[in-house]
Amino acid sequence: AYAPGCGWIEFDPTNNQLADTRYITLAWGADFADVVPLRGVILGGGSQSMQVRVTVVPVE
């Protein structure tokens, strides 16, 4: 969110709180369409599954 006099402030509207060091920036965009986690088309039948693993390491 942009606050006049302060500039841009990281805000979590889902949890109604300011972002702090527990938050990790995953993407930047003008709106959700710019940063959707999945985009594409799947053609085919049968069941589908997806597995994802993420490792986060602090930068020193």
VENCORDA-V795674 format. One record per helix or strand of 3 or more residues. SS is the DSSP state (H for helix, E for strand). FROM is the first residue (numbers start at 1). LEN is the number of residues. If there is no record, write none. Layout:
{{SS	FROM	LEN} {SS	FROM	LEN}}
This chain:
{{H	32	3}}
